[in-house]
């Protein structure tokens, strides 16, 4: 459902508020008053100019399109708010998973390097991961 911004190098990023309300309304197919309502309800948070005018980013346009799609399918605005909150939560969790996978890979590599070192007798023993590569068991060797 996510669509990227049109434009090539030098085009503003997806978070940069550049579209005035009339352009945002045209890009989303929504009435400007509907955009104001969605802003008031907190479904979208456009940037503001010094004079208080709304400026929408490409990400705001995507969100507005999603709100329009959800409401046209019969979901009320409170339901839309919940869907958007859950989507943001899922995105945050996905980013955290990527971070944790990176940390795990770094730790696993460091452990394997340590096990190859001549002083590896004093390190924890590691059983190889299963065929799916999803588990690692670490235990300490008994003192001898």
Backbone as JSON, one array per atom type, in Angstrom:
{
  "sequence": "XXXXXXXXXXXXXXXXXXXXXXXXXXXXXXXXXXXXXXXXXXXXXXXXXXXXXXXXXXXXXXXXXXXXXXXXXXXXXXXXXXXXXXXXXXXXXXXXXXXXXXXXXXXXXXXXXXXXXXXXXXXXXXXXXXXXXXXXXXXXXXXX",
  "N": [[0.81, -1.19, 0.0], [2.02, 1.19, 0.6], [3.34, 3.97, -1.09], [5.94, 5.38, -2.97], [7.57, 8.62, -3.04], [7.26, 10.75, -5.88], [9.79, 11.74, -8.16], [13.26, 12.5, -8.54], [16.75, 12.46, -7.78], [17.55, 14.85, -5.3], [14.96, 15.44, -4.7], [12.58, 16.19, -2.11], [12.69, 14.43, 1.05], [10.59, 11.75, 2.4], [9.54, 12.68, 4.8], [9.52, 15.41, 4.79], [7.7, 18.33, 5.1], [5.98, 19.66, 2.54], [3.75, 20.05, 0.91], [0.99, 22.11, 0.3], [-2.34, 22.49, 1.67], [-4.28, 22.4, -0.37], [-3.0, 21.04, -2.45], [-2.4, 18.64, -1.16], [-5.02, 17.76, -0.75], [-5.8, 17.33, -3.4], [-3.97, 15.33, -4.16], [-4.78, 13.23, -2.54], [-7.46, 12.94, -2.99], [-9.32, 13.83, -1.24], [-11.45, 16.16, 0.47], [-10.44, 19.48, 1.38], [-11.5, 20.29, 3.88], [-11.96, 17.87, 5.09], [-9.35, 17.02, 5.45], [-8.54, 18.88, 7.35], [-10.17, 18.11, 9.46], [-9.19, 15.5, 9.96], [-6.66, 16.2, 10.81], [-7.31, 17.64, 13.15], [-8.34, 15.51, 14.63], [-6.08, 14.08, 15.04], [-5.22, 12.09, 13.32], [-3.48, 12.55, 11.32], [-0.53, 14.49, 11.25], [0.29, 17.27, 10.09], [3.02, 19.46, 9.12], [3.65, 22.86, 10.14], [3.5, 26.2, 8.93], [5.13, 29.38, 9.58], [3.0, 31.12, 9.79], [0.97, 29.45, 10.52], [-0.19, 27.84, 8.59], [-0.98, 24.67, 7.1], [1.34, 22.13, 6.16], [1.94, 19.37, 4.27], [3.66, 16.26, 4.32], [5.13, 13.72, 2.17], [4.78, 11.32, 3.47], [2.63, 11.97, 5.09], [0.68, 12.21, 3.1], [0.52, 9.56, 2.22], [-0.51, 8.41, 4.57], [-2.99, 9.73, 4.73], [-4.2, 8.72, 2.42], [-4.4, 6.07, 3.18], [-6.14, 6.3, 5.37], [-8.4, 7.2, 4.0], [-8.92, 4.94, 2.44], [-9.46, 3.01, 4.42], [-11.69, 4.14, 5.75], [-13.49, 4.16, 3.66], [-13.97, 1.51, 3.42], [-15.62, 1.01, 5.46], [-14.75, 1.28, 8.07], [-14.77, 2.98, 11.11], [-13.67, 6.24, 12.35], [-12.38, 6.02, 14.86], [-11.66, 3.34, 14.79], [-9.92, 3.47, 12.61], [-7.94, 5.06, 13.73], [-6.96, 3.26, 15.62], [-6.03, 1.18, 13.95], [-3.97, 2.55, 12.58], [-2.29, 3.12, 14.77], [-1.58, 0.52, 15.55], [-0.24, -0.3, 13.24], [1.98, 1.42, 13.32], [3.14, 0.48, 15.64], [3.81, -2.14, 14.88], [5.7, -1.57, 12.88], [7.71, -0.38, 14.47], [8.39, -2.57, 16.05], [9.38, -4.28, 14.07], [11.67, -2.88, 13.28], [13.08, -3.08, 15.67], [13.5, -5.85, 15.78], [15.25, -6.19, 13.63], [17.45, -4.76, 14.64], [18.06, -6.38, 16.89], [18.67, -8.79, 15.62], [21.02, -8.06, 14.33], [22.65, -7.52, 16.57], [22.71, -10.09, 17.67], [24.02, -11.53, 15.63], [26.52, -10.27, 15.69], [27.35, -10.88, 18.31], [27.35, -13.67, 18.2], [29.34, -14.12, 16.28], [31.55, -13.03, 17.65], [31.67, -14.78, 19.81], [32.25, -17.23, 18.52], [34.75, -16.6, 17.47], [36.14, -16.25, 19.85], [36.02, -18.85, 20.83], [37.71, -20.14, 19.1], [40.13, -19.27, 19.9], [43.26, -19.8, 21.67], [42.83, -19.83, 24.43], [40.37, -20.93, 24.89], [39.45, -22.91, 26.57], [38.37, -22.01, 28.96], [35.99, -20.87, 28.38], [32.38, -20.64, 27.82], [30.62, -23.58, 26.71], [29.3, -24.29, 23.48], [26.51, -25.46, 21.81], [25.83, -26.47, 18.54], [23.61, -24.65, 16.4], [20.2, -25.51, 15.53], [18.9, -27.15, 12.57], [17.27, -25.25, 11.44], [18.46, -22.98, 12.26], [17.65, -21.41, 14.35], [18.06, -21.6, 17.07], [20.24, -21.51, 19.86], [22.22, -23.05, 22.24], [23.75, -22.36, 25.24], [26.06, -23.26, 27.69], [27.85, -23.57, 30.77], [30.97, -25.12, 31.24], [31.8, -27.67, 33.59], [33.83, -27.18, 36.49], [37.19, -28.21, 36.5]],
  "CA": [[0.0, 0.0, 0.0], [2.89, 2.36, 0.65], [3.82, 4.43, -2.38], [7.08, 6.27, -2.81], [7.4, 9.94, -3.64], [7.73, 10.95, -7.25], [10.93, 12.65, -8.22], [14.55, 11.85, -8.52], [17.72, 13.02, -6.84], [17.26, 16.23, -4.91], [13.57, 15.55, -4.27], [12.52, 16.16, -0.64], [12.44, 13.12, 1.64], [9.18, 11.48, 2.7], [9.11, 13.34, 6.03], [9.61, 16.86, 4.64], [6.38, 18.9, 4.83], [6.09, 20.59, 1.42], [2.49, 20.21, 0.17], [-0.08, 22.91, 0.92], [-3.55, 21.7, 1.87], [-5.0, 22.18, -1.64], [-2.27, 20.0, -3.18], [-2.63, 17.4, -0.41], [-6.38, 17.34, -1.05], [-5.81, 16.81, -4.77], [-3.21, 14.07, -4.2], [-5.49, 12.17, -1.8], [-8.86, 12.85, -3.4], [-10.14, 14.22, -0.1], [-11.78, 17.58, 0.57], [-9.58, 20.15, 2.36], [-12.11, 20.29, 5.21], [-11.73, 16.52, 5.64], [-7.97, 17.01, 5.91], [-8.52, 19.64, 8.6], [-10.8, 17.25, 10.48], [-8.24, 14.43, 10.29], [-5.61, 16.84, 11.58], [-7.89, 17.91, 14.46], [-8.5, 14.23, 15.32], [-4.77, 13.49, 15.27], [-4.94, 10.98, 12.41], [-2.3, 13.0, 10.58], [0.03, 15.67, 11.9], [1.08, 18.03, 9.12], [3.86, 20.53, 9.63], [3.02, 24.19, 10.12], [4.33, 27.35, 8.54], [5.17, 30.41, 10.62], [1.67, 31.71, 9.9], [0.01, 28.43, 10.97], [-0.7, 27.02, 7.49], [-0.57, 23.26, 7.1], [2.2, 21.61, 5.1], [1.9, 17.91, 4.35], [4.78, 15.52, 3.75], [4.71, 12.56, 1.38], [4.31, 10.32, 4.44], [1.27, 12.39, 5.45], [-0.18, 11.88, 1.95], [0.31, 8.11, 2.3], [-1.4, 8.16, 5.7], [-4.32, 10.2, 4.34], [-4.74, 7.74, 1.47], [-4.76, 4.89, 3.95], [-7.34, 6.66, 6.13], [-9.52, 7.21, 3.04], [-9.2, 3.55, 2.07], [-10.07, 2.33, 5.57], [-13.04, 4.66, 5.99], [-14.38, 3.75, 2.56], [-14.32, 0.1, 3.62], [-16.6, 0.94, 6.54], [-14.13, 1.4, 9.4], [-14.96, 4.3, 11.71], [-12.44, 6.98, 12.6], [-11.69, 5.44, 16.01], [-11.05, 2.12, 14.28], [-8.8, 3.89, 11.78], [-6.89, 5.5, 14.66], [-6.38, 2.05, 16.21], [-5.28, 0.51, 12.88], [-2.73, 3.3, 12.37], [-1.44, 2.92, 15.94], [-1.04, -0.83, 15.47], [0.75, -0.33, 12.16], [3.2, 2.08, 13.82], [3.73, -0.44, 16.61], [4.42, -3.23, 14.11], [6.93, -1.02, 12.26], [8.71, -0.22, 15.52], [8.84, -3.91, 16.41], [10.19, -4.79, 12.97], [12.98, -2.23, 13.39], [13.76, -3.66, 16.83], [13.93, -7.2, 15.41], [16.45, -6.02, 12.81], [18.53, -4.4, 15.57], [18.42, -7.54, 17.7], [19.33, -9.76, 14.75], [22.37, -7.57, 14.15], [23.37, -7.76, 17.82], [22.91, -11.54, 17.79], [25.05, -11.93, 14.67], [27.8, -9.76, 16.2], [27.69, -11.66, 19.5], [27.66, -15.04, 17.76], [30.66, -14.08, 15.65], [32.56, -12.82, 18.7], [31.76, -16.03, 20.57], [32.95, -18.21, 17.7], [36.17, -16.19, 17.42], [36.71, -16.54, 21.17], [36.15, -20.31, 20.96], [38.86, -20.57, 18.3], [41.34, -18.77, 20.56], [43.93, -20.82, 22.48], [42.34, -19.83, 25.82], [38.94, -21.26, 24.82], [39.07, -23.91, 27.57], [37.66, -21.38, 30.06], [34.79, -20.22, 27.87], [31.2, -21.5, 27.79], [30.49, -24.49, 25.57], [28.18, -23.92, 22.62], [26.0, -26.51, 20.95], [25.47, -25.9, 17.25], [22.21, -24.34, 16.19], [19.43, -26.52, 14.82], [18.9, -27.02, 11.11], [16.59, -24.0, 11.06], [19.3, -21.86, 12.65], [16.89, -20.51, 15.2], [18.31, -21.74, 18.5], [21.61, -21.73, 20.31], [22.25, -23.37, 23.66], [25.04, -22.06, 25.83], [26.17, -23.69, 29.07], [29.21, -23.49, 31.29], [31.61, -26.4, 31.55], [32.07, -27.85, 35.0], [35.22, -26.9, 36.88], [38.0, -29.42, 36.65]],
  "C": [[0.86, 1.26, 0.0], [3.42, 2.7, -0.73], [4.95, 5.42, -2.14], [6.83, 7.62, -3.46], [7.92, 9.98, -5.06], [8.91, 11.89, -7.22], [12.22, 11.89, -8.09], [15.46, 12.45, -7.47], [17.4, 14.48, -6.54], [15.82, 16.44, -4.48], [13.53, 15.48, -2.74], [12.21, 14.75, -0.15], [10.99, 12.97, 2.03], [8.66, 12.18, 3.94], [9.07, 14.87, 5.92], [8.24, 17.43, 4.27], [6.46, 19.98, 3.74], [4.76, 20.89, 0.73], [1.5, 21.06, 0.95], [-1.35, 22.07, 0.91], [-4.28, 21.43, 0.55], [-4.32, 21.09, -2.46], [-2.47, 18.65, -2.49], [-4.03, 16.86, -0.69], [-6.46, 16.72, -2.45], [-5.1, 15.47, -4.85], [-3.95, 12.92, -3.53], [-6.92, 11.97, -2.26], [-9.82, 13.2, -2.28], [-10.37, 15.73, -0.13], [-10.86, 18.22, 1.61], [-10.18, 20.16, 3.78], [-11.95, 18.93, 5.89], [-10.31, 16.42, 6.17], [-7.84, 17.77, 7.24], [-9.1, 18.82, 9.75], [-9.84, 16.15, 10.92], [-7.07, 14.98, 11.1], [-6.1, 17.09, 13.01], [-8.01, 16.64, 15.29], [-7.16, 13.54, 15.59], [-4.45, 12.31, 14.37], [-3.73, 11.28, 11.55], [-1.82, 14.27, 11.26], [0.91, 16.43, 10.91], [1.95, 19.06, 9.82], [3.1, 21.84, 9.54], [4.03, 25.23, 9.65], [4.34, 28.33, 9.7], [3.81, 31.04, 10.84], [0.6, 30.7, 10.3], [-0.57, 27.58, 9.86], [-0.15, 25.6, 7.53], [0.33, 22.96, 5.91], [2.3, 20.1, 5.3], [3.14, 17.3, 3.7], [4.23, 14.38, 2.9], [4.18, 11.47, 2.3], [2.89, 10.67, 4.9], [0.28, 12.03, 4.34], [-0.49, 10.39, 1.97], [-0.68, 7.77, 3.41], [-2.83, 8.57, 5.36], [-4.97, 9.24, 3.35], [-5.18, 6.48, 2.2], [-6.03, 5.14, 4.77], [-8.55, 6.63, 5.2], [-9.92, 5.79, 2.66], [-9.92, 2.82, 3.21], [-11.49, 2.83, 5.83], [-14.0, 4.25, 4.88], [-14.76, 2.27, 2.67], [-15.22, -0.09, 4.83], [-16.02, 1.04, 7.95], [-14.31, 2.83, 9.88], [-13.63, 4.94, 12.04], [-11.68, 6.47, 13.82], [-11.01, 4.13, 15.63], [-9.83, 2.43, 13.43], [-7.63, 4.31, 12.68], [-6.18, 4.28, 15.26], [-5.54, 1.29, 15.18], [-3.94, 1.22, 12.66], [-1.77, 3.11, 13.54], [-0.8, 1.53, 15.91], [-0.01, -0.96, 14.36], [2.07, 0.31, 12.6], [3.92, 1.16, 14.81], [4.44, -1.59, 15.9], [5.72, -2.76, 13.46], [8.04, -0.87, 13.29], [9.27, -1.58, 15.94], [9.72, -4.52, 15.32], [11.59, -4.18, 13.0], [13.77, -2.82, 14.56], [14.27, -5.06, 16.53], [15.21, -7.12, 14.57], [17.65, -5.67, 13.69], [19.01, -5.61, 16.35], [19.11, -8.62, 16.87], [20.78, -9.35, 14.5], [23.22, -7.81, 15.4], [23.67, -9.24, 17.99], [24.01, -12.01, 16.86], [26.43, -11.49, 15.16], [28.26, -10.59, 17.4], [28.08, -13.08, 19.13], [29.05, -15.09, 17.13], [31.75, -13.91, 16.69], [32.75, -14.08, 19.52], [32.54, -17.08, 19.79], [34.44, -17.87, 17.58], [36.85, -16.5, 18.75], [36.92, -18.04, 21.36], [37.34, -20.84, 20.16], [40.18, -20.15, 18.93], [41.96, -19.86, 21.43], [43.41, -20.9, 23.91], [40.87, -20.25, 25.9], [38.51, -22.26, 25.87], [38.23, -23.3, 28.69], [36.37, -20.69, 29.63], [33.61, -21.17, 27.92], [31.24, -22.41, 26.57], [29.25, -24.09, 24.78], [27.79, -25.12, 21.78], [25.55, -25.85, 19.66], [23.98, -25.67, 17.15], [21.52, -25.46, 15.42], [19.47, -26.25, 13.33], [18.23, -25.72, 10.66], [17.4, -22.78, 11.45], [18.63, -20.92, 13.62], [17.16, -20.69, 16.69], [19.78, -22.02, 18.74], [21.54, -22.02, 21.8], [23.66, -23.12, 24.17], [25.03, -22.56, 27.27], [27.62, -23.62, 29.49], [29.72, -24.9, 31.56], [31.86, -26.46, 33.05], [33.54, -27.58, 35.29], [35.98, -28.21, 37.03], [39.34, -29.13, 37.26]]
}
